[in-house]
Amino acid sequence: MEIQSQASSATQDLEQRPLCDPNDLRTSFALAMSAMYRTEVPLYGELISIVRKVNQKVAEDQEIHLPERLDLERHGAIRLGTPTELHTVRRVFALIGLYPVDYYDLSVAGLPMHATAFRPIDPVALSKNPFRVFTTLLRPELLDSEPKEIALDLLDKRRIFSEELLQLTTLGEEQGGLWPNQGTRFITEALRTFQWRSLAATTYEDYHVLAQEHPILADIACFNSAHINHLTPRTLDIDMTEKQMKDEGLAIKSRIEGPPTRQNPILLRQTSFLALEEQIRFPVKDSINITIGHHRARFGEIEQRGAAVTIKGRQLYDRVLDKALTLVAAQGESPDGKIYEQIFQEYPDDWETLVRQGLIYCEFHCTDKASNWIPSFSAEPVPLMTLLNAGIIKATPITYEDFLPFSAAGIFQSNLQSTTANFEHYPIHGICEDKEGLIAALGCPILESQSLYANIQAQSLANCAQTLAIQEISINL
């Protein structure tokens, strides 16, 4: 192949040059995608401007420095139709340091798909650029027969990856990375996969059948790209940002998804401006003519990220959330009203309690007082709280890097509203989870976020123990 022959002939010239750092490739890819989406959806540019102004105001009001990664931080979302597409995306993303983390069963919210999130997994990579891509895969077994046949036929025919991208991906795997000239071409070709196409891949009649089954099915199957359907900047105050979005005339969804407003944020809160209605050209069967129609799928989302919660913390969150939603439903209140906030007061809202009760993950670091530490029983584990209370070490909450399936589904549903879609076809209690099927499509294991957070915390404690010359720091709180 041409690319392989070019690479072979240039091997000697490149031997002395380093391969691209996947972190740098990821940053280049994320910036290029952001620029592309800003061109495709101008409102996204307005959203970025609003978020930056709010973040700056929060920093000034609280007299804090903005996190270095904040301006770069984004997550995107793509929807894939076949296991082959997911397998290829996994290979592409691996070259920019993104790996599948956690399994999300979206059938529990009436969506015929499941998902994983591709993201960096180690602290260094996350600090350089925490770009994430929430990636869903269609589950045709949850569809009715006629829409299923149309969708599978369309997906079988489409090719969303260019030959050059596939060749560069294979080269990157064989070489252990990409040379700078290859990396530039790789990013260009990868972006083509996620570009918007205003010409549909099928007739309006087929589109209508799929949209009647489920609007998200039409979005997946009727286009010749896995178009990015939103990019999400991170705000330090989502309530302030939401108000500013309203003030500037953006049509936004009715509520913020996730936990209510807190002094010390946990997990993830999200909202968005509503999906745009975009003009689509549909080919007419057996004709050179086209039909004009409309499609609604792409939107702009914002998020506020808090601390990652432990297994114990997540169990408490789920109990409180279930109790709050049950009472809200019984009393007919908005899901973000006073009852919701009152019930969530059962979840501690100060860092000391959250750490002491083992509800959040933290990175621990020795303070200046560590030089005065004289271990009196260095052969035995030292309780964490002893060191924290003495100011010998400090705790910094680990940022939650992942997603909440009900929040994601809430965003999707708000932006794909339909009065005729057959939402009731899909399960509502998670009985259709198929993690093994998603793993098989990926061709690799799915990492568990809880293990990743726990390992970061454990390593930080081990580092502190080494600095303090003690055997172990006990985290039995």
Buried (B, 14 or more C-beta within 10 A) or exposed (E): EEBEEEBEEEEEEBEEEEBBBBBBBBBBBBBBBBEBBBEBBEBBBBBBEBBBEBBEBBBEEEEEEBBEBBBBBBBBBBBBBBBBBBBBBBBBBBBBBBBBBBBBBBBBBBBBBBBBBBBBBEBEBBEBBBBBBBBBBBBBEBBEEEBBEBBBEBBEEBEBBBEBBBBBBBBBEEBEBBBEBBBBBBBBBBBBBBBBBEEBBBBBEBBEBBBBBBBBBBBBBBBBBBBBBBBBBBBBBBBBBBBBBEEEEBEBBEBBBBBBBBEBBBBBBBBBBBBBEBEBEBBEEEEEEBBEBEBBBBBBBBBBBBBBBBEEBBEBBEEBBEBBBEBBEEEEBEBBBEBBBEBBEEBBBEBEEBBBBBBBBBBBBBBEEBEEBEEEEEEEBBEBBEBBEEEBBBBEBBBBBBBBBBBBBBBBBBBBEBEEBBBEBBBEEEEBBBBEBBBEBBEBEBBEBBEBBBBBBBBBBEBBBEBBEBBEBBBEE
